[in-house]
């Protein structure tokens, strides 16, 4: 059986110079660890981790890669880092990544997500070293019409909250640079993933971290939007898609530029109640939760699903861990943390487990 995901990339990634922006964040730290495990020369560029407890620090990532701590909006420093480390491939994950905080500080959200992306593209354009860029945006970039079917890559961009609209803008900027500047020498694609879960996420105002924090402290977790449906997936699933896309761009160029969805199968999109009940059962008797309407009445989409047939057909990618496995691996990681285990070793263990899953 063909092995998908990370495994076929080992020879390709060994020795490659790779820049990961946002490497101190949840997804960025997992991606940087995967790349380091695959033998790449990894440099990270990001502000300090956004939470006191974080995956980046728990796995000691600063000891395993070159870590540059600065703001993505510092254009001159960004240029110098590219000149110094000469990345052939860039993964752009540095962003303000949460819907609810975007309501309270829209300037920070727009300037980081939009101007930060422009800065990166300009730094790459000025240095003329990089060959491939994967700009990681969000499934929330689409104009959400609460459809029951999945959004395809050619659907209109949109967003009614500051975070979602900023990601829609970033997609338009990505298309502009891809068609106006990055032609035939620099290959640029955007990657749009659904709600990502997994060990090491400690963000405030995000469902799974809020649930886990309550379970660890033996408190009852308040659920704001119990019937909202999202395409939940383990963090290693979209990361494997980003790696496959980057390799395709590096080897075949123009054929793979543009937007790509990376999400679970359609029947894996579940509502919040399903998620909290499964997590509570996996955690054990001390887990408690309750429904508590949002007092701030901040609008969030109720139904969102991605159509990932393009990635499956053209990249040979599909999610390898179903939702129940993703939830089990998430709880397993946090329980290991609560027992004081090495989170570097445990994270590598889960990466290796993922790599060894056969295509169904």
C-alpha positions as CSV (number, residue, x, y, z in Angstrom):
1,X,0.0,0.0,0.0
2,X,1.2,3.5,-0.8
3,X,2.3,5.5,2.3
4,X,1.0,9.1,2.3
5,X,1.9,12.1,4.4
6,X,5.3,12.7,5.8
7,X,7.0,9.4,4.9
8,X,7.6,9.9,1.2
9,X,9.2,13.3,1.9
10,X,12.2,12.2,3.9
11,X,14.8,12.1,1.1
12,X,13.4,15.4,-0.3
13,X,13.5,17.3,2.9
14,X,16.9,16.2,4.1
15,X,19.3,19.1,3.9
16,X,16.8,21.7,2.6
17,X,17.0,25.2,4.1
18,X,13.5,26.0,5.3
19,X,12.1,29.1,7.0
20,X,9.0,28.8,9.2
21,X,7.4,32.1,10.3
22,X,5.2,31.7,13.4
23,X,7.4,28.8,14.7
24,X,6.6,29.7,18.3
25,X,2.9,29.1,17.7
26,X,0.9,25.8,18.0
27,X,1.0,24.8,14.3
28,X,4.3,26.4,13.6
29,X,6.1,24.6,16.4
30,X,4.7,21.2,15.2
31,X,5.7,22.0,11.6
32,X,9.3,23.1,12.7
33,X,9.6,19.9,14.7
34,X,8.5,17.7,11.7
35,X,11.0,19.5,9.4
36,X,13.8,19.1,11.9
37,X,12.9,15.4,12.3
38,X,13.0,15.0,8.5
39,X,16.5,16.5,8.4
40,X,15.9,20.0,7.2
41,X,17.9,23.0,8.2
42,X,15.2,25.0,9.9
43,X,15.1,28.6,10.9
44,X,12.1,30.1,12.7
45,X,11.0,33.7,12.7
46,X,8.3,34.8,15.1
47,X,7.4,36.9,18.1
48,X,7.6,35.2,21.5
49,X,5.1,32.4,22.1
50,X,1.7,33.9,22.7
51,X,1.0,31.9,26.0
52,X,3.1,31.3,29.1
53,X,2.7,27.5,28.6
54,X,3.3,26.6,25.0
55,X,4.4,23.7,22.7
56,X,7.5,25.6,21.5
57,X,9.0,25.8,24.9
58,X,7.8,22.4,26.2
59,X,9.6,20.7,23.3
60,X,12.7,22.9,23.6
61,X,12.5,23.9,20.0
62,X,14.9,26.7,20.4
63,X,17.6,24.1,21.1
64,X,16.9,22.2,17.9
65,X,16.6,24.9,15.2
66,X,17.8,28.5,14.5
67,X,15.2,30.6,16.3
68,X,14.8,34.4,15.5
69,X,12.5,36.3,17.8
70,X,11.0,39.3,16.1
71,X,7.8,40.7,14.6
72,X,6.9,39.8,11.0
73,X,6.2,43.5,10.5
74,X,10.0,44.3,10.8
75,X,10.8,44.2,7.1
76,X,14.5,45.0,7.2
77,X,15.2,42.3,9.8
78,X,13.1,39.8,7.8
79,X,15.2,40.5,4.7
80,X,18.4,40.0,6.7
81,X,17.3,36.7,8.0
82,X,16.5,35.5,4.5
83,X,20.0,36.7,3.3
84,X,21.7,35.0,6.3
85,X,19.9,31.6,6.2
86,X,19.0,31.4,2.5
87,X,15.8,29.4,2.7
88,X,14.8,27.5,-0.4
89,X,11.3,27.0,1.0
90,X,9.2,29.3,3.3
91,X,6.1,28.3,5.3
92,X,4.3,31.4,6.5
93,X,2.3,30.8,9.6
94,X,2.9,34.0,11.6
95,X,-0.5,35.6,12.3
96,X,-3.0,36.7,14.8
97,X,-5.0,33.4,14.6
98,X,-8.1,33.8,16.7
99,X,-11.6,35.0,15.9
100,X,-12.7,36.4,19.3
101,X,-9.5,38.4,20.1
102,X,-9.8,40.0,16.6
103,X,-13.0,41.8,17.7
104,X,-11.1,43.4,20.6
105,X,-8.0,44.4,18.7
106,X,-8.8,44.6,15.0
107,X,-5.7,46.9,14.2
108,X,-3.3,44.2,15.6
109,X,-5.2,41.5,13.6
110,X,-5.2,43.4,10.3
111,X,-1.7,44.8,10.6
112,X,-0.1,41.4,11.5
113,X,-2.1,39.3,9.1
114,X,-2.1,41.6,6.1
115,X,1.0,43.8,6.4
116,X,3.0,40.9,7.8
117,X,2.2,38.8,4.8
118,X,3.1,41.7,2.4
119,X,6.4,42.2,4.3
120,X,7.3,38.5,3.9
121,X,6.5,38.6,0.2
122,X,8.5,41.8,-0.3
123,X,11.5,40.4,1.6
124,X,11.4,37.3,-0.6
125,X,11.1,39.4,-3.7
126,X,14.0,41.7,-2.7
127,X,16.4,38.8,-1.8
128,X,15.6,36.5,-4.7
129,X,16.7,33.4,-2.9
130,X,13.5,31.5,-2.1
131,X,11.9,29.1,-4.6
132,X,8.7,28.0,-2.8
133,X,6.3,29.8,-0.5
134,X,3.4,28.1,1.3
135,X,1.1,30.8,2.8
136,X,-1.0,29.2,5.5
137,X,-4.3,31.1,5.8
138,X,-7.6,29.6,7.1
139,X,-10.9,27.9,6.0
140,X,-12.5,31.1,7.4
141,X,-11.2,33.1,4.4
142,X,-14.3,32.0,2.4
143,X,-17.5,34.0,2.2
144,X,-19.5,31.8,4.5
145,X,-23.0,31.2,3.4
146,X,-23.7,28.4,6.0
147,X,-23.9,25.9,3.1
148,X,-24.1,22.2,4.0
149,X,-21.6,21.3,1.3
150,X,-17.9,22.1,1.4
151,X,-16.3,25.2,0.0
152,X,-14.0,24.7,-3.0
153,X,-10.8,26.6,-3.7
154,X,-12.5,28.9,-6.4
155,X,-15.3,30.1,-4.0
156,X,-15.4,33.8,-3.3
157,X,-13.3,35.2,-0.4
158,X,-15.1,36.9,2.5
159,X,-15.4,37.1,6.2
160,X,-17.6,39.1,8.5
161,X,-15.4,39.3,11.6
162,X,-11.9,41.0,11.6
163,X,-10.0,37.7,11.7
164,X,-11.9,36.0,8.8
165,X,-11.9,39.1,6.7
166,X,-8.2,39.6,7.2
167,X,-7.6,36.0,5.9
168,X,-9.8,36.8,2.9
169,X,-7.7,39.8,2.2
170,X,-4.5,37.8,2.6
171,X,-5.8,35.4,0.0
172,X,-6.3,38.3,-2.5
173,X,-2.8,39.6,-1.7
174,X,-1.4,36.1,-2.3
175,X,-3.1,35.9,-5.7
176,X,-1.8,39.3,-6.6
177,X,1.8,38.5,-5.8
178,X,1.6,35.1,-7.5
179,X,0.3,36.7,-10.7
180,X,2.2,40.0,-10.6
181,X,5.6,39.2,-9.2
182,X,6.2,35.5,-8.5
183,X,6.0,34.1,-12.0
184,X,8.2,31.1,-13.2
185,X,10.9,31.6,-10.6
186,X,9.1,31.7,-7.2
187,X,6.2,29.4,-6.7
188,X,3.5,30.5,-4.3
189,X,0.5,28.7,-2.9
190,X,-2.0,29.2,-0.1
191,X,-3.1,26.5,2.2
192,X,-6.5,26.6,3.9
193,X,-7.1,24.2,6.8
194,X,-10.1,23.6,9.0
195,X,-10.1,23.7,12.8
196,X,-6.9,22.1,13.9
197,X,-6.5,20.3,17.2
198,X,-3.7,18.4,19.0
199,X,-1.4,18.5,22.0
200,X,0.4,21.7,22.8
201,X,-2.3,24.2,22.0
202,X,-2.8,26.6,24.9
203,X,-4.5,29.5,23.2
204,X,-7.2,31.4,25.0
205,X,-10.7,31.6,23.5
206,X,-10.1,28.3,21.6
207,X,-12.4,25.3,22.2
208,X,-10.0,22.4,22.9
209,X,-7.4,24.3,25.0
210,X,-10.3,25.8,27.0
211,X,-11.7,22.3,27.6
212,X,-8.3,20.8,28.5
213,X,-7.5,23.6,30.9
214,X,-10.8,23.1,32.7
215,X,-10.3,19.3,32.8
216,X,-6.7,19.6,34.2
217,X,-7.9,22.0,36.9
218,X,-11.1,19.9,37.6
219,X,-13.3,22.8,36.7
220,X,-16.5,22.8,34.6
221,X,-15.9,24.2,31.1
222,X,-18.4,26.6,29.7
223,X,-19.5,25.9,26.1
224,X,-20.6,29.0,24.2
225,X,-21.8,27.6,20.8
226,X,-22.7,23.9,21.2
227,X,-24.2,23.4,17.7
228,X,-21.5,25.1,15.6
229,X,-20.1,22.6,13.1
230,X,-16.4,22.6,12.1
231,X,-14.1,20.4,10.0
232,X,-11.9,19.2,13.0
233,X,-8.6,17.6,12.3
234,X,-5.4,16.7,14.0
235,X,-2.6,19.2,13.5
236,X,-0.4,16.6,11.7
237,X,-2.9,16.1,8.9
238,X,-2.8,19.6,7.4
239,X,1.0,19.8,8.1
240,X,1.5,16.7,5.9
241,X,-0.5,18.4,3.2
242,X,1.6,21.6,3.4
243,X,4.8,19.4,3.1
244,X,3.4,17.6,0.0
245,X,2.3,20.8,-1.6
246,X,5.7,22.4,-1.0
247,X,7.5,19.5,-2.6
248,X,5.1,19.5,-5.6
249,X,5.8,23.2,-6.1
250,X,9.6,22.7,-5.8
251,X,9.6,19.9,-8.3
252,X,6.8,20.9,-10.7
253,X,6.3,24.6,-10.2
254,X,3.4,26.5,-11.9
255,X,1.1,23.5,-11.9
256,X,0.6,23.7,-8.2
257,X,0.4,27.4,-7.5
258,X,-2.9,28.8,-6.1
259,X,-5.2,27.9,-3.3
260,X,-5.5,24.4,-1.6
261,X,-7.9,23.1,1.0
262,X,-6.7,20.6,3.6
263,X,-9.4,19.2,5.8
264,X,-11.1,16.0,7.0
265,X,-13.6,13.9,5.2
266,X,-17.1,15.3,5.1
267,X,-18.5,13.0,7.7
268,X,-15.8,14.2,10.1
269,X,-17.3,17.7,10.4
270,X,-19.0,17.6,13.8
271,X,-20.6,20.1,16.2
272,X,-19.0,21.4,19.4
273,X,-21.2,19.2,21.6
274,X,-19.8,16.1,19.9
275,X,-16.2,17.3,20.6
276,X,-16.7,18.1,24.2
277,X,-18.5,14.9,25.0
278,X,-15.8,12.8,23.3
279,X,-13.1,14.7,25.1
280,X,-14.9,14.3,28.5
281,X,-15.2,10.6,28.0
282,X,-11.6,10.2,27.0
283,X,-10.4,12.3,30.0
284,X,-12.4,10.5,32.6
285,X,-14.7,11.1,35.6
286,X,-13.3,14.5,36.6
287,X,-14.3,16.1,33.3
288,X,-17.3,18.4,33.5
289,X,-18.9,20.8,31.1
290,X,-22.0,23.1,30.8
291,X,-23.6,25.2,28.1
292,X,-23.3,28.9,28.8
293,X,-24.5,31.4,26.1
294,X,-21.9,34.0,25.0
295,X,-22.5,37.1,27.1
296,X,-20.5,39.2,24.7
297,X,-22.7,38.1,21.7
298,X,-19.8,38.0,19.3
299,X,-20.8,36.5,15.9
300,X,-19.1,33.3,14.8
301,X,-20.1,31.1,11.8
302,X,-22.3,28.2,12.7
303,X,-21.5,25.8,9.8
304,X,-18.3,25.5,7.8
305,X,-16.9,22.6,5.8
306,X,-14.2,22.3,3.1
307,X,-14.1,20.3,-0.1
308,X,-10.7,18.8,-0.3
309,X,-11.1,16.8,-3.5
310,X,-8.5,18.9,-5.3
311,X,-5.8,17.9,-2.8
312,X,-6.8,14.3,-2.9
313,X,-6.9,14.2,-6.7
314,X,-3.9,16.3,-7.6
315,X,-1.6,15.8,-4.6
316,X,-2.6,12.4,-3.5
317,X,-3.3,13.8,0.0
318,X,-6.0,13.0,2.4
319,X,-6.4,13.1,6.2
320,X,-4.9,9.9,7.8
321,X,-6.3,10.2,11.4
322,X,-10.1,10.2,11.7
323,X,-11.7,12.5,14.3
324,X,-11.9,10.0,17.1
325,X,-8.2,9.2,16.6
326,X,-7.4,12.9,16.6
327,X,-9.3,13.4,19.8
328,X,-7.6,10.4,21.4
329,X,-4.1,11.6,20.4
330,X,-4.9,15.1,21.8
331,X,-6.0,13.8,25.2
332,X,-3.0,11.4,25.2
333,X,-0.6,14.3,24.7
334,X,-2.2,16.5,27.5
335,X,-2.3,13.6,29.9
336,X,1.4,12.9,29.2
337,X,2.1,16.6,30.0
338,X,0.1,16.5,33.2
339,X,2.2,13.5,34.3
340,X,5.5,15.5,33.7
341,X,6.7,13.4,30.7
342,X,9.1,14.8,28.1
343,X,6.9,16.6,25.6
344,X,9.7,16.6,23.0
345,X,9.8,12.8,23.1
346,X,6.1,12.5,23.2
347,X,5.6,14.8,20.3
348,X,8.2,12.9,18.2
349,X,6.4,9.7,19.2
350,X,3.1,11.0,17.7
351,X,4.9,12.2,14.6
352,X,6.4,8.8,14.0
353,X,3.0,7.1,14.7
354,X,1.5,9.4,12.1
355,X,4.2,8.7,9.6
356,X,3.6,4.9,9.9
357,X,-0.1,5.0,9.2
358,X,-0.9,3.3,5.9
359,X,-3.3,4.8,3.4
360,X,-6.8,3.2,3.7
